[in-house]
Amino acid sequence: MALNARLDHRNPLVFDTHELGRRPGALQRLNRTIDAPQDLGIQGVIGVPEGAPVELDLRLESVMEGVLVTGTARASAKGECVRCLEPLEQVLEAGFQEMFSYPDADDRGRPKAEPADDAEDDEDTLFLEDGLFDLEPVLRDAVVLALPMQPVCQDDCPGLCSECGARLADDPEHQHDAVDIRWAALQGLAGSLEDGEKDELSGAEPGVDEKQEK
């Protein structure tokens, strides 16, 4: 990842590491409650509603290469059961650990003599900018990994009736009379014949049968 562009220290997901002073071994613990950013979760499936409180417990450790951030995010996620389509809510706890590197240090923490030529390494690296780092991309990745891809309201949710769409958990005895598809065509044919016979009888002229017998 390229260097962060003008991080705003007023952003609740931007953190300041100046207190560590680039002293390897220095530690800082932070607790902060923030409003969830937009689209925090698996879009269209389950996620933390925008503006909902997210509790962050962070441990910042200064190392030779930069600052190692270890933390936990806690929030309440909302979504929809994939079986019965009922709304659901579950407690979310997502752990994460990420290194934010000094932009002027190599992998051993020493100042770089020349700019790095390996662009791929930079794409996979998160950098500090003027002692600041943005936790949002790390938080998003952690939340997505912690959430279920197919959330259910309960592990044994029976879902919906395939014929009428009724919620089976509300009526455990719910069922429909099964019709053998092999007889369905014959039943339809029999019904058509019965209707035809009724039409013929209703259209017959009085006395026709008596004349035929004479």
HELIX and SHEET records of a PDB file:
HELIX    1   1 HIS A   18  LEU A   20  5                                   3    
HELIX    2   2 ALA A  119  GLU A  123  1                                   5    
HELIX    3   3 GLU A  136  ALA A  146  1                                  11    
HELIX    4   4 LEU A  168  ASP A  170  5                                   3    
HELIX    5   5 ILE A  181  SER A  202  1                                  22    
HELIX    6   6 VAL A  208  GLU A  213  1                                   6    
SHEET    1   A 2 VAL A  14  ASP A  16  0                                        
SHEET    2   A 2 LEU A 132  ASP A 134 -1                                        
SHEET    1   B 5 LEU A  27  ASP A  35  0                                        
SHEET    2   B 5 PRO A  53  SER A  62 -1                                        
SHEET    3   B 5 GLY A  66  GLU A  80 -1                                        
SHEET    4   B 5 ILE A  46  VAL A  48 -1                                        
SHEET    5   B 5 LEU A  40  ILE A  42 -1                                        
SHEET    1   C 5 LEU A  27  ASP A  35  0                                        
SHEET    2   C 5 PRO A  53  SER A  62 -1                                        
SHEET    3   C 5 GLY A  66  GLU A  80 -1                                        
SHEET    4   C 5 PRO A  87  SER A 101 -1                                        
SHEET    5   C 5 LEU A 126  PHE A 127  1                                        
END                                                                             
